[in-house]
Amino acid sequence: MTKSDISFDSLKEGAILLIDKPFKWTSFDVVNYIRKSVDVKIGHAGTLDPLATGLLILCTGKLTKQIDNYQGLDKQYSGTIVIGATTPSFDLETAITETMSIGNISNDTIFKTASDFIGQQSQIAPLFSAKKIDGERAYLKARRGEEATISAREIEIKSFNVVDIKRVEDKILVDFNVTCTKGTYIRAIARDFGKKLNNVAYLTSLVRTAIGEFKISDAITMDDFKQRFPAPVKSKARN
């Protein structure tokens, strides 16, 4: 469905809707807004962290039965990893708690490290994640300061390209593009990138640019969607 084709009728009947998720919105925030504004059955084919932006695939109406067809598609991301510091969540949700010297890390080593990620591997999701542990989201345990064990899962990194390397004071900023299979945590890649360099690292920005053949350039922003489909205003209770 193109941006111009989106209508109440098409969403009610059943549509594949591409949304560019805003910063600090959860995937559920997007689903919840659209469900309330259009009053339609809806689901998403793969979450994004609140601090990530980019492409969400939503299925509405009768096409919600096809969500599984899209969840398994490869994902493409672009973002920035910071080397020389880290946080408990491996992103900006939490404050920096550890720093290390970057004096012995060359650009050639960074390029080599990125290439070493390509291929099938086992990955352990961050504790600050939506993985379920004993029926509870892992991030709830993490926010309470609890420890928990998360099982590794098999993923595949199909490409990992370093786009730019900048040295800012005592840190290295690495801009990258990644193509990977479903279930891959980019924050875990940032964490493991630091480990491979005998250092620490975290993610400071992330955009999902594609899911399979679906591109972010074809997605509608939430600002545009809200202009077309304002959420209903709750009436105030009378005294």
C-alpha positions as CSV (number, residue, x, y, z in Angstrom):
1,M,0.0,0.0,0.0
2,T,1.4,3.4,-1.0
3,K,1.1,6.4,1.3
4,S,-1.6,7.9,-0.9
5,D,-3.7,4.7,-0.8
6,I,-4.2,4.8,3.0
7,S,-7.8,5.3,4.0
8,F,-10.3,4.3,6.6
9,D,-11.8,1.7,4.3
10,S,-8.5,0.2,3.2
11,L,-7.3,-0.1,6.8
12,K,-10.7,-1.6,7.9
13,E,-10.7,-4.1,5.1
14,G,-7.1,-5.2,5.6
15,A,-3.8,-3.6,4.7
16,I,-0.1,-3.8,5.0
17,L,0.8,-0.5,6.6
18,L,4.4,0.8,6.8
19,I,5.1,3.2,9.6
20,D,8.3,5.2,10.4
21,K,8.3,4.8,14.2
22,P,9.3,8.0,16.1
23,F,12.0,8.3,18.7
24,K,10.8,7.2,22.2
25,W,7.6,5.6,20.9
26,T,7.2,1.9,21.7
27,S,5.9,-0.3,19.0
28,F,2.8,-0.8,21.1
29,D,2.3,3.0,21.2
30,V,2.1,3.0,17.4
31,V,-0.3,0.0,17.3
32,N,-2.4,1.5,20.1
33,Y,-2.8,4.9,18.5
34,I,-3.8,3.4,15.1
35,R,-6.2,0.9,16.8
36,K,-7.9,3.7,18.6
37,S,-8.0,6.2,15.8
38,V,-9.2,3.8,13.1
39,D,-11.0,1.3,15.4
40,V,-9.4,-1.6,13.5
41,K,-7.8,-5.0,14.4
42,I,-4.1,-4.5,14.0
43,G,-0.7,-6.1,14.9
44,H,2.9,-5.5,14.1
45,A,5.5,-7.8,12.5
46,G,8.5,-7.2,14.8
47,T,9.2,-4.6,17.5
48,L,11.7,-1.8,17.7
49,D,13.2,-0.5,20.9
50,P,11.8,2.8,22.1
51,L,15.1,4.7,21.4
52,A,15.3,3.2,17.9
53,T,13.4,4.7,15.0
54,G,12.5,3.4,11.6
55,L,10.4,0.9,9.8
56,L,7.5,-1.0,11.4
57,I,5.3,-3.3,9.3
58,L,1.7,-3.3,10.6
59,C,-1.1,-5.6,9.4
60,T,-4.7,-4.5,9.8
61,G,-8.1,-6.2,9.4
62,K,-8.1,-9.6,7.7
63,L,-4.4,-9.3,6.9
64,T,-3.4,-9.7,10.5
65,K,-3.4,-13.4,9.7
66,Q,-0.4,-12.7,7.5
67,I,1.8,-11.2,10.2
68,D,4.0,-14.4,10.5
69,N,4.9,-14.0,6.8
70,Y,6.7,-10.7,7.6
71,Q,8.2,-11.5,11.0
72,G,10.8,-13.8,9.4
73,L,12.1,-11.3,6.9
74,D,15.7,-10.0,7.1
75,K,16.2,-6.6,8.7
76,Q,18.5,-3.7,7.7
77,Y,19.7,-1.1,10.2
78,S,22.0,1.9,10.3
79,G,23.3,3.4,13.5
80,T,26.3,4.5,15.6
81,I,28.3,2.5,18.1
82,V,30.4,4.3,20.7
83,I,33.7,2.5,21.7
84,G,35.3,3.4,25.0
85,A,32.2,3.6,27.2
86,T,29.2,1.6,28.0
87,T,25.9,1.5,29.8
88,P,23.9,-1.3,31.5
89,S,21.3,-1.2,28.7
90,F,24.0,-0.9,26.0
91,D,22.1,2.2,24.7
92,L,21.0,5.6,25.9
93,E,18.3,4.4,28.2
94,T,20.8,4.2,31.1
95,A,23.8,6.3,32.1
96,I,27.4,5.5,31.3
97,T,28.8,3.2,34.1
98,E,32.2,2.2,32.6
99,T,34.9,3.7,30.4
100,M,38.1,2.3,28.9
101,S,41.1,3.7,27.0
102,I,40.8,3.6,23.2
103,G,44.5,4.4,22.6
104,N,45.4,1.0,21.1
105,I,42.4,0.7,18.7
106,S,43.2,1.4,15.1
107,N,40.7,2.0,12.3
108,D,42.0,-1.1,10.5
109,T,41.1,-3.2,13.7
110,I,37.6,-1.7,13.7
111,F,37.0,-2.7,10.0
112,K,38.4,-6.2,10.7
113,T,36.1,-6.6,13.8
114,A,33.1,-5.7,11.7
115,S,33.9,-8.3,9.1
116,D,34.3,-10.9,11.9
117,F,30.7,-10.5,12.8
118,I,29.4,-11.8,9.4
119,G,27.9,-15.2,9.5
120,Q,25.8,-17.5,11.7
121,Q,26.4,-17.2,15.4
122,S,24.9,-17.5,18.9
123,Q,23.7,-14.2,20.4
124,I,22.6,-13.5,24.0
125,A,20.0,-10.7,24.1
126,P,20.6,-7.8,26.5
127,L,18.9,-8.0,29.9
128,F,17.3,-4.7,29.0
129,S,15.1,-6.3,26.3
130,A,11.6,-7.6,25.7
131,K,12.8,-11.3,26.0
132,K,10.6,-13.2,28.5
133,I,12.1,-14.8,31.5
134,D,9.7,-16.9,33.6
135,G,6.8,-15.1,31.9
136,E,8.1,-11.6,32.6
137,R,9.8,-9.2,30.3
138,A,13.6,-9.1,31.0
139,Y,13.7,-5.3,31.1
140,L,11.4,-5.3,34.1
141,K,13.9,-7.4,36.0
142,A,16.8,-5.3,34.8
143,R,15.1,-2.1,35.9
144,R,14.7,-3.6,39.4
145,G,18.4,-4.4,39.5
146,E,17.8,-8.1,39.3
147,E,20.1,-10.6,37.6
148,A,18.7,-13.2,35.2
149,T,20.0,-15.7,32.6
150,I,19.0,-15.3,29.0
151,S,19.5,-18.2,26.7
152,A,21.5,-17.7,23.5
153,R,19.8,-18.0,20.1
154,E,21.1,-18.5,16.6
155,I,21.2,-15.5,14.3
156,E,23.0,-14.5,11.2
157,I,24.7,-11.3,10.3
158,K,24.6,-11.1,6.5
159,S,26.5,-7.8,6.1
160,F,28.2,-5.4,8.4
161,N,29.6,-2.3,6.8
162,V,31.5,0.4,8.6
163,V,30.5,3.7,7.0
164,D,32.5,6.2,9.1
165,I,34.8,6.3,12.1
166,K,35.2,9.5,14.2
167,R,37.4,10.0,17.2
168,V,35.9,12.4,19.7
169,E,38.0,13.1,22.8
170,D,38.2,9.7,24.6
171,K,35.7,7.8,22.4
172,I,35.4,6.3,19.0
173,L,32.1,6.7,17.1
174,V,31.5,4.0,14.4
175,D,28.7,4.6,11.9
176,F,27.5,1.3,10.4
177,N,25.0,-0.5,8.3
178,V,23.9,-4.1,9.1
179,T,21.7,-6.7,7.5
180,C,20.6,-9.5,9.8
181,T,18.0,-12.2,10.4
182,K,15.0,-11.8,12.7
183,G,15.6,-11.8,16.4
184,T,19.0,-10.0,16.2
185,Y,19.6,-7.4,18.9
186,I,21.8,-4.6,17.5
187,R,22.5,-3.5,21.1
188,A,24.0,-6.9,21.6
189,I,26.2,-6.4,18.5
190,A,27.4,-3.1,20.1
191,R,28.1,-4.9,23.4
192,D,30.0,-7.7,21.6
193,F,31.8,-5.3,19.3
194,G,33.4,-3.8,22.4
195,K,34.3,-7.2,23.8
196,K,36.0,-8.2,20.5
197,L,38.2,-5.1,20.9
198,N,38.9,-5.9,24.5
199,N,37.0,-2.8,25.3
200,V,33.4,-1.6,26.0
201,A,30.8,-0.2,23.7
202,Y,27.2,0.9,23.4
203,L,24.7,2.0,20.8
204,T,23.8,5.7,20.6
205,S,21.5,5.7,17.5
206,L,19.6,3.1,15.5
207,V,17.3,3.3,12.5
208,R,15.6,0.3,10.8
209,T,15.8,1.1,7.2
210,A,14.3,-2.0,5.6
211,I,12.5,-5.3,6.3
212,G,12.8,-7.7,3.4
213,E,11.9,-5.6,0.3
214,F,10.0,-3.0,2.3
215,K,11.8,0.3,2.7
216,I,11.6,3.1,5.1
217,S,11.3,5.5,2.2
218,D,7.8,4.0,1.6
219,A,6.7,4.4,5.2
220,I,4.4,7.1,6.5
221,T,5.4,9.1,9.6
222,M,3.3,9.1,12.7
223,D,2.9,12.9,12.3
224,D,1.4,12.4,8.9
225,F,-0.8,9.6,10.1
226,K,-2.1,11.6,13.0
227,Q,-3.0,14.4,10.7
228,R,-5.0,12.1,8.5
229,F,-6.5,10.0,11.3
230,P,-6.8,12.0,14.6
231,A,-7.3,9.9,17.7
232,P,-10.8,10.3,19.1
233,V,-11.0,12.7,22.0
234,K,-12.4,11.3,25.2
235,S,-15.4,13.3,26.4
236,K,-15.3,14.6,29.9
237,A,-17.6,13.1,32.4
238,R,-20.5,15.3,33.5
239,N,-21.0,16.1,37.1
